[in-house]
Amino acid sequence: MTDLTPDATLDATGLNCPEPVMMLHQHIRDLAPGGLLKVIATDPSTRRDIPKFCVFLDHELVQQQEDAGTYLYWIRKKLA
């Protein structure tokens, strides 16, 4: 089982596109390479935007979950 203990958490609850991804960009920049960031969001567009962000910038989307309108993402920053 993968350890999903994050090194940092971004709470983007209540924010709408494009704010969650803009904040994600800043938080991932501040994270050490290989670090794990947990993102909490309520904007349904993050289901599309966050996976695309990870693919485009070569970060690993380790896991994503949805629970009653709250979207959770665990993102591992690329090593280099």
Z-matrix of the N, CA and C atoms (Angstrom, degrees):
N
C 1 1.461
C 2 1.530 1 109.39
N 3 1.295 2 115.80 1 140.30
C 4 1.460 3 121.89 2 -178.88
C 5 1.520 4 109.84 3 -77.27
N 6 1.326 5 116.62 4 136.76
C 7 1.458 6 121.73 5 175.08
C 8 1.523 7 108.13 6 -78.21
N 9 1.323 8 116.71 7 116.58
C 10 1.456 9 121.01 8 -177.82
C 11 1.518 10 111.99 9 -104.20
N 12 1.332 11 117.18 10 25.32
C 13 1.452 12 120.42 11 175.90
C 14 1.524 13 108.35 12 -74.93
N 15 1.336 14 116.83 13 113.47
C 16 1.468 15 119.02 14 -174.72
C 17 1.520 16 113.05 15 -77.42
N 18 1.324 17 115.06 16 152.09
C 19 1.462 18 121.50 17 171.89
C 20 1.523 19 110.34 18 -81.46
N 21 1.342 20 116.01 19 -24.40
C 22 1.470 21 122.07 20 178.45
C 23 1.520 22 107.79 21 -154.13
N 24 1.334 23 115.47 22 157.79
C 25 1.462 24 121.51 23 178.61
C 26 1.522 25 109.37 24 -129.23
N 27 1.324 26 115.24 25 135.76
C 28 1.456 27 122.34 26 174.76
C 29 1.520 28 107.45 27 -112.13
N 30 1.321 29 117.02 28 115.88
C 31 1.458 30 121.51 29 177.16
C 32 1.528 31 108.22 30 -98.56
N 33 1.327 32 116.26 31 102.97
C 34 1.457 33 121.99 32 179.82
C 35 1.534 34 110.54 33 -105.11
N 36 1.326 35 116.35 34 24.42
C 37 1.459 36 121.86 35 -179.99
C 38 1.527 37 110.12 36 -58.18
N 39 1.319 38 115.88 37 132.12
C 40 1.455 39 121.28 38 177.24
C 41 1.511 40 114.92 39 84.37
N 42 1.322 41 118.03 40 -5.94
C 43 1.467 42 121.22 41 -179.90
C 44 1.525 43 109.87 42 -93.56
N 45 1.311 44 116.27 43 146.41
C 46 1.457 45 121.45 44 -179.91
C 47 1.519 46 110.84 45 -114.30
N 48 1.330 47 114.92 46 158.90
C 49 1.453 48 122.93 47 178.92
C 50 1.529 49 110.32 48 -48.69
N 51 1.313 50 118.03 49 131.93
C 52 1.466 51 129.42 50 11.32
C 53 1.528 52 113.78 51 -100.36
N 54 1.327 53 118.51 52 8.54
C 55 1.469 54 120.56 53 -172.79
C 56 1.528 55 115.13 54 -57.26
N 57 1.354 56 120.37 55 -45.49
C 58 1.476 57 117.61 56 -179.43
C 59 1.526 58 113.71 57 -57.29
N 60 1.338 59 117.25 58 -41.34
C 61 1.472 60 119.89 59 -178.73
C 62 1.526 61 110.89 60 -72.98
N 63 1.330 62 117.07 61 -35.49
C 64 1.466 63 119.27 62 176.16
C 65 1.527 64 110.51 63 -62.60
N 66 1.329 65 116.49 64 -43.30
C 67 1.462 66 120.34 65 178.27
C 68 1.527 67 110.65 66 -67.79
N 69 1.321 68 117.16 67 -37.93
C 70 1.461 69 121.71 68 177.46
C 71 1.522 70 110.41 69 -59.42
N 72 1.310 71 116.56 70 -43.51
C 73 1.462 72 120.70 71 179.81
C 74 1.531 73 110.77 72 -57.72
N 75 1.318 74 117.45 73 -44.84
C 76 1.466 75 121.20 74 179.49
C 77 1.530 76 111.44 75 -67.56
N 78 1.327 77 117.58 76 -44.48
C 79 1.463 78 120.60 77 -177.93
C 80 1.529 79 111.80 78 -65.61
N 81 1.327 80 117.41 79 -40.59
C 82 1.465 81 119.59 80 179.82
C 83 1.522 82 110.37 81 -67.96
N 84 1.325 83 117.42 82 -32.72
C 85 1.464 84 121.68 83 177.71
C 86 1.527 85 110.35 84 -63.29
N 87 1.329 86 116.98 85 -38.03
C 88 1.461 87 121.38 86 -177.87
C 89 1.523 88 113.49 87 -79.60
N 90 1.323 89 117.70 88 -11.58
C 91 1.458 90 122.78 89 -177.50
C 92 1.528 91 110.50 90 -82.94
N 93 1.314 92 116.86 91 145.24
C 94 1.466 93 121.13 92 176.48
C 95 1.530 94 109.78 93 -67.00
N 96 1.337 95 118.28 94 148.38
C 97 1.463 96 120.52 95 176.15
C 98 1.529 97 110.82 96 -53.69
N 99 1.325 98 116.42 97 134.66
C 100 1.456 99 121.62 98 -177.98
C 101 1.518 100 113.76 99 84.17
N 102 1.326 101 116.92 100 -4.67
C 103 1.464 102 120.79 101 -179.45
C 104 1.519 103 111.36 102 -72.43
N 105 1.335 104 115.34 103 156.37
C 106 1.457 105 121.55 104 -177.67
C 107 1.528 106 109.55 105 -109.84
N 108 1.319 107 116.36 106 125.97
C 109 1.455 108 123.10 107 179.48
C 110 1.521 109 108.77 108 -112.72
N 111 1.322 110 116.34 109 130.35
C 112 1.460 111 121.76 110 173.54
C 113 1.520 112 107.85 111 -100.12
N 114 1.330 113 116.46 112 130.14
C 115 1.459 114 122.05 113 178.47
C 116 1.520 115 108.16 114 -115.30
N 117 1.331 116 115.57 115 131.58
C 118 1.459 117 122.50 116 176.20
C 119 1.523 118 106.40 117 -114.99
N 120 1.332 119 117.42 118 123.57
C 121 1.459 120 121.19 119 -176.75
C 122 1.526 121 110.21 120 -140.16
N 123 1.324 122 115.27 121 158.48
C 124 1.465 123 121.08 122 175.61
C 125 1.529 124 111.96 123 -120.24
N 126 1.309 125 117.92 124 -4.96
C 127 1.461 126 121.75 125 179.77
C 128 1.533 127 109.21 126 -83.12
N 129 1.341 128 117.90 127 118.02
C 130 1.469 129 119.74 128 -178.82
C 131 1.531 130 113.76 129 -59.09
N 132 1.332 131 118.09 130 -24.39
C 133 1.466 132 119.25 131 -179.63
C 134 1.529 133 111.91 132 -66.01
N 135 1.338 134 118.33 133 -16.79
C 136 1.473 135 119.91 134 177.02
C 137 1.518 136 111.28 135 -64.23
N 138 1.329 137 118.34 136 -23.46
C 139 1.472 138 120.88 137 177.84
C 140 1.524 139 110.72 138 -61.56
N 141 1.318 140 116.08 139 -29.10
C 142 1.472 141 121.40 140 177.21
C 143 1.520 142 110.79 141 -93.98
N 144 1.339 143 116.12 142 -45.34
C 145 1.464 144 121.48 143 -170.20
C 146 1.521 145 113.84 144 -71.25
N 147 1.319 146 117.96 145 -42.34
C 148 1.473 147 119.72 146 -176.16
C 149 1.526 148 111.88 147 -69.07
N 150 1.348 149 120.42 148 -45.26
C 151 1.475 150 117.55 149 174.54
C 152 1.529 151 113.12 150 -59.28
N 153 1.339 152 117.50 151 -39.64
C 154 1.472 153 119.84 152 177.56
C 155 1.524 154 111.30 153 -64.29
N 156 1.334 155 117.46 154 -40.10
C 157 1.463 156 122.44 155 176.46
C 158 1.527 157 109.60 156 -56.73
N 159 1.332 158 116.35 157 -46.72
C 160 1.470 159 120.44 158 -178.20
C 161 1.525 160 111.83 159 -64.30
N 162 1.314 161 116.99 160 -43.27
C 163 1.471 162 120.47 161 179.56
C 164 1.529 163 110.26 162 -64.26
N 165 1.327 164 116.31 163 -46.46
C 166 1.455 165 121.47 164 -176.27
C 167 1.527 166 112.15 165 -62.74
N 168 1.354 167 116.89 166 -38.84
C 169 1.465 168 120.24 167 -176.89
C 170 1.528 169 113.28 168 -102.76
N 171 1.339 170 116.91 169 6.88
C 172 1.462 171 123.11 170 173.62
C 173 1.537 172 113.56 171 66.25
N 174 1.345 173 116.72 172 33.10
C 175 1.458 174 121.04 173 171.73
C 176 1.528 175 107.39 174 -94.87
N 177 1.328 176 117.12 175 156.97
C 178 1.459 177 121.05 176 -178.34
C 179 1.524 178 110.32 177 -94.89
N 180 1.320 179 116.83 178 121.74
C 181 1.460 180 121.62 179 171.24
C 182 1.527 181 106.04 180 -83.83
N 183 1.329 182 115.74 181 97.06
C 184 1.463 183 121.50 182 -172.95
C 185 1.522 184 110.82 183 -69.56
N 186 1.328 185 115.58 184 -43.21
C 187 1.463 186 119.52 185 -178.37
C 188 1.518 187 109.36 186 -160.12
N 189 1.331 188 116.12 187 151.71
C 190 1.453 189 120.91 188 171.45
C 191 1.519 190 108.24 189 -140.38
N 192 1.334 191 115.56 190 147.04
C 193 1.456 192 122.04 191 -179.42
C 194 1.513 193 109.13 192 -140.97
N 195 1.322 194 115.21 193 155.05
C 196 1.460 195 120.79 194 173.11
C 197 1.517 196 107.73 195 -127.86
N 198 1.324 197 116.15 196 133.74
C 199 1.454 198 120.49 197 178.65
C 200 1.526 199 109.13 198 -143.27
N 201 1.329 200 116.09 199 105.13
C 202 1.464 201 122.64 200 174.97
C 203 1.530 202 112.73 201 52.85
N 204 1.325 203 116.67 202 47.36
C 205 1.459 204 120.52 203 176.99
C 206 1.512 205 115.43 204 84.41
N 207 1.318 206 117.61 205 4.45
C 208 1.460 207 122.04 206 173.86
C 209 1.527 208 107.25 207 -110.35
N 210 1.325 209 114.81 208 131.41
C 211 1.461 210 121.30 209 -177.25
C 212 1.521 211 108.81 210 -110.93
N 213 1.312 212 115.61 211 128.79
C 214 1.463 213 121.84 212 -178.69
C 215 1.524 214 108.89 213 -117.04
N 216 1.328 215 115.18 214 136.94
C 217 1.467 216 121.94 215 -179.74
C 218 1.522 217 109.03 216 -135.34
N 219 1.316 218 116.53 217 138.01
C 220 1.467 219 122.02 218 172.40
C 221 1.520 220 106.24 219 -116.14
N 222 1.309 221 116.32 220 119.89
C 223 1.462 222 122.91 221 -174.17
C 224 1.522 223 109.68 222 -122.32
N 225 1.333 224 115.64 223 124.60
C 226 1.469 225 120.28 224 175.92
C 227 1.517 226 109.53 225 -96.95
N 228 1.323 227 115.66 226 123.48
C 229 1.460 228 120.54 227 -179.74
C 230 1.526 229 109.90 228 -67.13
N 231 1.316 230 115.23 229 140.83
C 232 1.466 231 119.58 230 179.24
C 233 1.535 232 109.84 231 -61.72
N 234 1.315 233 114.82 232 154.94
C 235 1.463 234 120.73 233 -174.39
C 236 1.521 235 113.27 234 -76.34
N 237 1.318 236 117.67 235 -31.75
C 238 1.469 237 118.93 236 -176.50
C 239 1.501 238 112.03 237 -123.43
